[in-house]
């Protein structure tokens, strides 16, 4: 196995692998690592090709571990795959091992060890809880660690090894599941946001070549154009572009970047063209981006889940107050113990974490990637949904249905030159024009001068000193002042009825119009109907197309509200207007021109086949591009909210009953603790069930 040592401290190694670890190889790879003598633990980061290793600090162990890793070959992975049917991810595997360890040690203490020995083992296991409580008290905080330590200490004082063991087991189980839930959320966040491309446009003199990012070196020059992701950290040598940095800074709108400015991996060019000099190793660039994302992962935690955890912490002082009152009034250590044996924090945290984890897992299997549990809340609360048209409501692969020539330009020349311009533009309509030219065997490369990008407007260039423009009627006729006669208007309306027209103008004259057919995706009308049934107050379509095309599509979909001739800033302004009016807005889009609106929305959803920038700034990605997933997402988000509300009241009600029973002396503290733990496990199992949509 090829790798290099990226960082090292005694007992630990951080290794950069030759490339990412495929999902299907993670399990077998971990099985091979398990067989390494001297390696005490490891962590695989498959997406970025990293391996963190811990080993015993004894002589020759480091060299033996490194030698073992170097000897790993593809055949070892395949043999491991054949010998084991285990194919769960490394993180899930770690969770199962942790739970097995917790359960095994608990059962050992409870059923196999004599009570005196069990007490000693429990006392040793209690030390970490005691340290955590000490840290809280040193900061003058009366919080959950203090309550946990007090409850365990009360059991130990009464020589009740079983109750102490149960309490520590459940607390450990809750912490393990919470860490796993957080890690899974971070994984989803990284996978969705770190949409850094695997290739780049390397510039060598006057020649451009597409190369893998791993092949780039410090000092290389790359070209980044409209809709393309920035794959490295670098400095702009020439050009000008609007760069969207939402994934790094949270800013919804792109910022201007010119020669001399720095640009960073994980951002995207919204419009323009820049030539970037690589100034850092691409591998380190990715690590830096990932670290910054993981550090900010708390921003993406479910609001409802965070609220439950805050409430759990706020209840703690009241638990101590209650215990103090019981001690003063009853002067009974048994009843005082009952006030500490039952707490709400364990149930609230555990059931909430498991409910969110179940939703995250189900969403991945249902065709949508959610960057963080926070966005389930946003979808649940949304009452307004805004759809882009092209590539969202309509098929992502539109086709050219008709070409009209004018001013002496034949149809083939119109299509050929349009394709020459559009080949630079990452948009479904642009791809349709290029594909049509290829189908007609039209050579269309580089007939023009430099290209000027005007997102959602069109493209401008030059031909033999003449200005050439292609785009919407608004851009070509109104902005660029291209002449269009009444006869031409009548012909376009008659022959391109129901099609989306793309205008081509040269030196102020209209030379051709291309009619693009953009059929609706199957089931779109049904999706809109279901969203209305789910209670959305407003469903709006925004499009850069003309009024007539927009009206036709809206009618077919069953929408009564739409806006045509929308520029990116118009879409952003419309979403801002909705939010200012008190609406909770969900935006669904796929293109470069949707990025500002996606970033501005309460929750942005990008189509899986959309542009890199759309998926980068969005909060959720529909991996298969199926709009029915939006309906499933709404139902899942609402089901999660209902489950968390239901388990909240169940935890509060049941534990209040056990607390009251213990204080009143109806049940012993041990019984109340047992009931508390059993119901916590039961509610957690209930929270792990699949959601019925």
N, C-alpha and C positions, 0 to 999 in steps of 0.2 A: 504494500500500500504506500502510495506516495503522499508525503506531507512535509510540512516544515514547522519547526517550533516557533510559535509566535510570541509566547510569553512563558516565563518559568520562575517559580519560587520553590524552595525546598518542599518536596512532597507533592507538588502540583505542576502540571504541564497544560498549556493551551496550544493545541495543534491546528493548523490550517490545512485542511484536506485538499486534494487536487480539484475537487468540485463538489456540488451538492450531493446529498445522499438521497436517491430516489425513495419515494414513500414505501414501495414494495420491498425495499432492501433494509429498511430500518430495523425490523424485528430480527432477521437473520444476522445483521451486522452486530446488534447488541448481544446476540447469543454467542458470537465469536469473541466479543470483548469479555464476556463473562468467564471465559476459559483462561484468561490471562492471569498467571500467578503474580502476586505482589500488587496488583491493581485493586485498590479498596473501593473505588467508586468512579463513575464517569458520567458525563452528560453530553449527549449528541445534539447538535444544532443542525438538522439535516438541510434546511433551506439555504444556509449560508456556508455549509461545508466546514463546520468547526467541531472539534472534539476536545472537551475539557476532562482531564484525567487526574485522579489522586492516587498516590501509591505509598507503600510503606517506606518509612525513612530508614532503611537498612542498606548496608553495603551491597553494591551491584544491582539493587532492585531497579533503579532508574534505567540502567543500561539494558537489563533484561526486558523491561516493559517496552522500551523503544524498539529493541530488536524484535520482540513479538509483533508489534504493530507493523514494522517494516515487512515482516514475512507474510502478512495477511494478503491473500490473493482472491481473485474473483471466484476461483473454485471453492475456496473456504466458505464464502457467502452462500454459494449454491448448495454445498453439502449441508450447511446449517439449515437452509430452507427445506431441503428434502427430509432432514431428520426431525423437523419440528413443524407442526401446523400452526405454531404461534405466529401471528402476523400483526398483532396490535402495535400501535406506535410506541416508541421508547418511553414517552411520558406516561401513557396509560399503563405500560408495563411497570414503571416505577411506582405508580399509585397502588397497583394491586400488591406489589411487594411490601410497600409501606403498611397497607391495611392488614396484610397477612402477618407481618411482624407485630403490629399492635395487638391484633386479636390473639395471636399465639402466645405472646408473653402474658397477656391478661388471663387467658384460660389456664396457663401454667401456674400463675400465682394463686388463682382462685381454687383450682381443683386438685392440683398435684402437690403443692407445697404445704407443709404443716403451718399452722397459723403463726407461730413465733417467727419462722423463717420468712413467711409471706409478709409479716410486719416489717422485717428488716429490709426486704427487697422494696416494699412500697415506700419506706422511709427514704431509701436511696433514690427511687424514682421521683420522690416529692421534691428533691433538691432543685431541679430546674424551675418548678412552679414557685418555690420559695424565692429563688433569685429574681424571677420576673416580678413578683410582688414587692421585693425589696427595691428594685429599680423604680417602680411606680411610687412607692412611699417616699423614696429619696427626692422625688420631684413633686411631692405633696399632692399626689393624685390617688384618689380612691376609686379605682376602676375595676374592670373585669378580672385582671390577673390577681388583684388583691382578694377579691371575692372567691375566686377559684382556689387560691392557696388557703384561705380561711376555711372553706368547706372541707377540703382535704385534710387540713390540720385537725379539724374538729373530729373527723372520723378516726384519725390516728390517735388522738388523745383518748378516745373511747375504746381504743384497741380493736376497732372494727375494720379489719383488713379488707373484707369483701366490698364494703361501701367505698372505701378509699380507692380500691382498685377499679371499681366501676366508674367512679368519677373521673379518674385520670385517663382511663381508656376512652371514654366519650369525649373528653376535652381534646385528647390527642387525635381522635378520629375527626373531630370537627375542624381542628387546625389543619390536618392533612388535606381534607377535602376543600377547605377554603384556599389553601395554597395551590391545589390542583386547578380549581376553578379560575383563579387569577392567572395561572400559567397558560391555561387554555385560551383565556381572553386575550392575553398578550400574543399568543401564537396567531390567533385570528387577526389581531390588529396588525402584526408584522406582515403576515401573508397578504393582507388586503392593501395596506398602505405602501409597503416596499415593492411597488410594481416597477422596480428598476429594470430596464430592459436587459436582455442577455446579449444584445449586439449593439454596435455603434457604427457611425459613418466615419471611418478613418480617412483623413485627408493627407495625401502625399503629393505635393506639388499641385498639378492640375487634375490629378486622378483621385477619385473617391472609391473606397472599397468597404463593404460591410464586414466587420470582424467581431469576434466574440469579445465581451468586456474583459474576460480573463487574459486576453492577449494584449490589452492596452498597457502601455508603460508610461511612467512619468515623462512629460515632455511631448507626448503625442498630441496631434491636433485633430479634433473631431468636429463634425458639422451637426448642428441640432436645429431642426426646422419645426414649423407649426405642427402641433399635436404630438411631437416626439418627446420622450422622457429624457431628462439629463441623467446620464448614468454614472457620472464621476464628479468629484470635486475638481473645480478648475477655475481658470480666469479667462474672461472673454478677450480674444485678440482683435476681433472685428465683428461688425454686425450690430443689430439692435433687435431686441425681442421683449415681449411681455411675458414674464416668467411667473407661473403660479407656484407659490411656496406654501400652500395651505397645509400640506402634510408635515411641514417643519415648524411653521410659525402660526398656523391657524388663521392667517389672513385670507378672506374669501376672494379678494380681487388680486389679479396679477399685478406685478410691479415691473417697471421698466428697468432693463439691464442693458448696458452699453459697454464698449471696449474699456477694459481696465477693471470692470466689476467682477466680483466672485460669484460663481453659481455652484449649487450643491446637488449631490445625488439625491434622488427622491422627489425632485421638483420636475416641472414640465414646461415646455414652451407653448404658451397659449397662442401667440402669433409672432411672426417674424422669423429671422434667421440669424444665428450666431455661430462663430467658430471659436471653440473652447480649447485652451491648452491644458492638458491634464497635469495637475500639480500634486496629486497624491495617488498612492497605489490603490487601484479599484477595490481590492479586497478589504483594505483598511477603511475605505470610504463606506462600504456597505456596513461594516461593523459599527462605524461611528453613527450611521443613520439608525441602525437597529437599537443601539444603546439609547439614543435620544428618544426613540419611540417608546421603548420599554419604561424609561424613567417617567414618561408622561402617561402611562397606562391608567393611572388612577382617574384621569379625566374621563375615562370611558366606562367607569363602573356604574351599574344600574343605580338610579336615584332612589328607587324604592328599597333596594338592597342596602344602600348606604344609610338610608333613614332608619331601617331596622337595626343596623349595627350601632348607630348613634344612640338609639333608644335603649338598646341593651346596656350600653355603657352608663347612660343616665339613670337607669334603674338601680344600679349597684349601691350608691349611697343610701337609697331608701331601704335596700335589703339590710344594710348594717344598722340603720336607724331602727328598723323593725326588730332586728335581733337584740339591740340594746334595750328597747322597750320591753320585750318579752323577758329578758334577763332580769330587769328591775322589778317587773310585776310578778313574775312566777318564781324567780330565783331557782329556776330549773335548768340545769345544763342540757338536759334532754330536749326540752322545748326550745331552748336557745339554739341548739344544734339544728333543730328542724327548720328554723328561720334561715339558716345558711346552706342547708343541704339542697334546697330547691331554689334554682335561679332561672331566670328567663333567657339569659344571654346565650347559653349553649343551644337551646332549641331555636331561637330566633336566627342565630348565625348559621347553624347547620342546615335548617330547612330552606333558608333563603339561598344559600350557596348552591345547594343541590338542585333547587328549582331552576336557577339560572343556568347551571351546568347542563341540565337536561334540555333546556331550550336552545342553548348554544349548539349542542350535539345534534339535536333534531333539525335545526336550521341548516347545518352543513349537509345533512343527508337529503334535505328538501330542495336544494338548489340555490341557496342564498348564503353568502358569507357576511356575517355581522361583525364589524370591527370591535365592538365592545357591548357589554350588556346594557349600557346606558341607552343605546339606540332602540332597544325593545320598548323602553319607556316612551321615547319620542314617537314611535310608530303607534303605540297604544293610545297616546293622547292626541294624535293627528286627527283633524276634522276637515282638512282641505288637502286635495292632492292635485299636483300640477304635472301634466305629461308633456314631454317633447313629442314631436310627430315623427320625423324621419329617423328610422332605426329603432324607435321605441314602440309607437303604435303601429308603424308600418314595418315591412320586412327590411332587414339590414342589407339586403342585396337588391336595390332597385335596378331597373334596366332601362336603356334608351329605347323608346317606342317609336320615335319619329324625329327626323331631322329636316329642318327647313333652311334652304339657302336663299340669300338675298344679295342685292348689289353686285351681281355677277359672280358670286361665290357658289360653286356647286356643293351639293350635300356632302360629298366625300371630303372636300377640302375643309368644310366647316367642322366636321367630326374629327378630322385629322389634327387640325390646329387646336381645337378645344381639348383633345386628349393630351396634346403636348403641354398645355398649361395645367390641366387638372392632375397630371401624374405627380405633381409636387404636393397635392393637397389631400390630407388624410380625412376624407369624408365619404360616406356611402355613395352620394351622388357623383363625386369625383371618380370613385372606383367604377361606377356604372359607365361613365363616358370612356374611360381608359379601356375597359373590357370590350365595349362596343367597337372601338377602333381596332383592337386586336382581332376580334371576330371577323372584321372586314379586311384583315391583313394590311392595315394602314400603318406605315412607318411614321412615327410622330415625335421622335426625340429631338430635343434641343434645336428648334427652329428660331428661338426667340432669345432676347437678352435676359437680364436679371428679372427675377420674379418678385413682385411686391404682394405680400399677403395682407388681406383685409378680412379678418374673421367674420363669418356670417354675412359679409357683403359680397365678396368675390375675389378675383385675382386680376392684377394689372401687370403688364409686361410691355415689351417693345419689340417691333418687327421692322427692320430696315428704317429705323428712326421714327416709326409711327407708334402711337400709343394703342395698346390692345387691352381690352377688358372683357371679362367673362363673369357672369354671376346673375343675381336676381334682377328683376325689372327695376326694383327700387335703386339698386346700385348702378346698373348700367344706364338706365334712362334718366333717373332723377339726379343721382349724385354725379355721374360722369357726363351727363348732358349729351348722350348719344341720341341722334335724331331717329325718330320712329314715326312714320306717316300713318294717317288714318287707315289707308289700305292695308298696310302691314299689320296694324292692330287687329283689323277685321279678319285677316287671314290667320293670324296666330290664334285668335279666339275660336275661329271655326275649325281649324285643322288640329289644334292641340287641346281641344275640349277635354277636361278631366285629367290632363297631364300637368306635371310641374315643369314650367318653361325655364330654360337656362339660356340667357341672352349673350351673344358674342358680338362685340363692337370693335371696329378698327378705325382709328382717327376720327371719332365722332359719328361714324355711320354704322348702322346695324347690318351685319353681314350674314347672320344666321341665328336660328333659335333651335334648341334641342329640347324635345319633349321627353321627360323622364317619367316612367311609370313606377309608382311606388305602392304596391298592393298592401292592404292591411294584413297584419299577422292573424293567423287563425285564432278565433275565440276572443278577440279584443272586445267586441261588443258585449259578450257575456261577462268579461272581467269588469267592465265599467258598470254593468247592471248589478253585479255582486257587490261592488264597492258602494253603490248607492244603498243597497240593502243593509250593508254593514253600518250605515249611518253617516257617511261623509256628506258634509253640507254642500261643499263645492268641488266639482271635478272640472278642471280647466285644461285646455290644450293650447300650447304655445308653439308657434312655428315661424320660421323665416320665409315660408312660402307666401304666395299672394293670397288675397282674400277669397278668390273663387275656389282655389284648390283646398284651402283650409276649411271653407264651408262644406265642401263635398265630403271631405274626410270626417269632419265633425258629425255630419248627418249620418254617415254610414256607421260610425262608432256609437252614436246615440248621445252625443254631447250637445249641450245647449250653450255652453260658454267656451269661447276660443278667442285667441288673438293672433292675427297674421302679421307678416312683415316685421317679426321681432328680431332685434339685434341682441347680442349677449348682454349689453348693458340694460336693454329693455326687459329682458327676462329677470335679471338681477333686481331691477327696480320694482318689477311686478311682485316678486316674492317678498321684497322688503315692505312693500305696500300692504300685502296680505298680513304679514306679521305685525305691522304697526296697527292694523285693524283688529288685532286680537285672535287671528287665526293661527292654529298650529299646523304648519305647512310641511307636506312631504312632496319632494320633487323627484321625478323619474326621468332620466335622460341618458344620452350615450355619446354626445359629441363634444368637440372642443368648445363650441358656443354654449353648451349647457353648463360648463364648469362653474362660472360665477353663481348661477342659480342653485346648483347642487350644494355649493359651499355655504350659501346664504341660508338655505332652508333649515328648518329644525331637524330634519333628517333627509339626506340625499341618497338616492338609490341609482346605481349605474348598471346598465345592461352589460352582461359578460363579454359581448363582442364589441363593446364600445371602445373609444380611444383611451390611451393610457392616462391622459390627464383627467378624463371623466371618472375613471375608476379610482384614481389617486385621491381626488378631493371628496368623493362620495363616502358615506358612512356604511353603506351596504351595497354589495354587488350581487346581482342575479347571475349566477355562473352559467346557466343555460340560456339566458335571455328570454325565458318564458314568462310572460306577464301574469299568468295565473299564480306565479310564485308570490306576487304582491298580495294577492288575496290570502294565501297561506301565511304569509308573513304577518299580516294584520291579525288574523285569527290566532296565530301562535303568540304574538305579543299580548293580546288581550287575555289569552288563556294563562300566560305566565303571571300577569298582573292579578287575575282572579285567584290563582293558586297561592300566590304570596299573601294576598289579603286573607284568604281562608286559613292558611296555616298560621298566620299571625294571631288570629283570634283563637285558634285551637291551642296554640302554645300558651297564650296568656290565660285562657280559661282553665285549662287542665292544670297548669302549674299553680295557679291561684288556689284551686281546690286542694291540691296536695299540700301547699303551704299552710292553708287554713286548717286542714286536718291534722298536720303535724303539730302546729302550735296549740290546737285545742286538745291534743292528746288522744284524738280518735285513732290515729295511726302512729306508729313509731317513726322516728327520723329515718331509720334504715328502710322502712317500707315506703315512706314518701320519696326517698331518694331512688329506690328501685322503680317505683311507678314513674317518677320523673324521667329516669334513663330509658325505661322501656318505651314510654310514649314518645320520647324524643327520637328513638330509633324508628318507631313505627311511622311517625310523621315524616321522617327523612326518607324512608322507603317509599312512602306515598308521593313525596315530592319528586322522586326520581322516575316516576312513571312517564311514559310517552304522552304527549298532549294529543287529545282528540280534536282534529280540525274539521 
